[in-house]
C-alpha cells in the first residue's frame, strides 16, 4: 500500500547528548523552550557507577549517567509532560505505528542501535543500542531524521531504520518509540529544576552502595591500583582503554556530563534566584577539566606514550582526588538544595 509523503515542521538543533537533545528538540516543537542543560538537570541525569558485576564484552561497565530513558521519564514527571510510549515484537506493526503518528503531524522519538545507522561515519558506529533520534517525516521509503549529535538533519531508508529499531543485544531496542501527547507550555520550570537538583545531589552523595554515586569514583580508583596484579599488563590496559571509551566516546561521558551539569547550575542560579549556584557551576567545570586530564593521561598510558613515572598508580591517585572532590561537592550541594 502506498503512503503519502509527510514532513513535520521540526526544528533541529545539534546537541551534546542524544537523550537530552531529543528532549530539548521535542519540547521546542510543542512550544516549551528548554535548553539541553536544563533538560539534563530537570531530568536528574547525572550519576556515576562502576559495576564489576555487570560486564560488556567481558569488561566491567562504568557509567556517568542514569539508565537510558530515565532522564526523559524524570523530566516528564517533573514538568508534567504526558508521553505515549510503545514497543513492538512485529517490525511491520512498529513501522505502521510510526507512520500513523507522523500522519498526525507529530515528530517521534525512538531508540536505535548506533551500529545500524548508515548516515553515521563508520568510525562512530559500534554496538550501542540506546541511541535516541527523532523521525519527523517520510518521502516514499526514506524517513527524515533529526539525530541530535549531527549538525543537520538527514534521511534513512525504511529497511535500515527497521534494522536499527530492532537490533539485538543489550538493551534490546524492541522498536521502542515515544512522543509527547501533552506539553504544558506554562510548566513551573522553577519547581522542576529544584526537584531535579535535589535528586542528583542526594543520589551522588547518599547512595549507600560503594560502587554508586561519588563514592563509586574512589571505589574504582582502589580497583585500578590492583588491575595489573589481577589482570596482567595487557588486560589491565584493555580495561583502562574501555574506561576512557565509556568516559569520552559513549554518549557525553564523564567530563562532558559535568560541563553540561555546570551549565544547568548556571541557568538554575538565575531561575531559582540562587547566586551561590554560579560558584558551584565553576567548581563543577573545574572537576570536568580534571576528568579530561585523567582521560588524556590514561590514553597516553594505553598507547605507550606515558611520561616517565606515570603508571596505573598515578592514574588511581588522580581518580581518587576527583572522587574526593565530587564527594565534597555533592554533599555541599545537597545541603544547599534543601
Buried (B, 14 or more C-beta within 10 A) or exposed (E): EEBEEBEBEBEBEBBBBBBBBBBBBBBBBBEBEBBBBBBBBBBBBBBBBBBEEEEBEEBBBBBBBBEBBBBBBBBBBBBEBEBBEBBBEEEEEBBEBBBEBBEEEBBBBBBBBBBBBBBBEEEEBEBBBBBBBBBBBBEEEBBBBBBBBBEEBBBBEBEBBBBBBBBEEEBBBBBBBBBBEEBEEEBEBEEBBBBBBBBBBBBBBEBEEEBBBBBBBBBBBEBBBEBBEEEEEEBBBBBBBBBBBBBBBBBBBBBBBBBBBBBBBBBBBEBBEBEEBBEBBEBBBEBBEBBBEBBEBBBEBBEEEBEEEBEBEBBBEBBBBBBBBBBEBBBBBBEBBE
